[in-house]
Amino acid sequence: PGCLLLQFLSYLGACDRLLKQGYEEGQVEEAMEMFQYSEKKVTEFLRLLAQFNDMGFQQNEIKEVLLLCGNQREKALEELVMK
């Protein structure tokens, strides 16, 4: 039981840090599930999602490509441009 509590507190801390960076709660929660609560991967995913969104790409396409490319920026950008 103690281990689950620590995981939960770690999850809450990570969510809180990401929300304070200005990311939307729904996006943070969805990304946490997609990347099995890895704060590092979630942070990179959300950063790239925002970057590509600012470039005018569709959010659902960005998510799909980032997942397929494992958050590799150049590879993901190449895929998005080709779509």
C-alpha positions in Angstrom: 0.0 0.0 0.0 2.8 2.4 0.8 4.3 2.0 -2.7 1.0 2.9 -4.3 0.7 6.0 -2.2 4.2 7.1 -3.2 3.4 6.6 -6.9 0.2 8.6 -6.5 2.0 11.4 -4.7 4.6 11.4 -7.4 1.9 11.6 -10.1 0.2 14.5 -8.3 3.5 16.3 -8.0 4.3 15.8 -11.7 0.8 17.0 -12.7 1.1 20.0 -10.5 4.5 21.0 -12.0 3.1 20.6 -15.6 0.0 22.6 -14.8 2.1 25.4 -13.4 4.0 25.5 -16.7 0.7 26.4 -18.4 -0.4 23.1 -19.9 -4.1 22.2 -19.8 -5.3 19.7 -17.2 -6.9 17.4 -19.7 -3.8 17.3 -21.9 -1.6 16.6 -18.8 -3.8 13.7 -17.6 -4.1 12.2 -21.1 -0.3 12.4 -21.7 0.4 10.9 -18.2 -1.6 7.9 -19.2 -0.1 7.6 -22.7 3.5 7.7 -21.3 2.8 5.6 -18.2 3.4 8.5 -15.8 6.9 9.3 -17.0 7.2 13.0 -16.2 10.2 13.4 -18.6 8.4 11.9 -21.6 5.1 13.8 -20.8 7.0 17.1 -20.5 8.7 16.5 -23.9 5.4 15.4 -25.5 3.5 18.5 -24.3 6.3 20.8 -25.3 6.4 19.4 -28.8 2.6 19.3 -29.0 2.5 23.0 -28.3 5.3 23.7 -30.7 3.7 21.9 -33.6 0.3 23.3 -32.7 1.7 26.8 -33.0 3.0 25.8 -36.5 -0.6 25.1 -37.5 -0.7 21.3 -37.5 -3.8 19.6 -36.2 -3.6 18.4 -32.6 -4.9 14.8 -33.3 -2.3 14.4 -36.0 0.4 15.7 -33.8 -0.4 13.3 -31.0 -0.5 10.4 -33.3 2.9 11.3 -34.9 4.6 12.0 -31.6 3.5 8.6 -30.3 4.7 6.8 -33.4 8.0 8.7 -33.4 8.6 8.4 -29.7 8.8 12.2 -29.2 11.6 12.6 -31.7 11.1 16.2 -32.9 12.8 16.0 -36.3 11.2 12.7 -37.3 7.8 13.9 -36.1 8.1 17.1 -38.0 9.0 15.2 -41.2 6.0 13.0 -40.8 3.7 16.0 -40.2 4.9 17.8 -43.2 4.4 14.8 -45.4 0.7 14.4 -44.3 
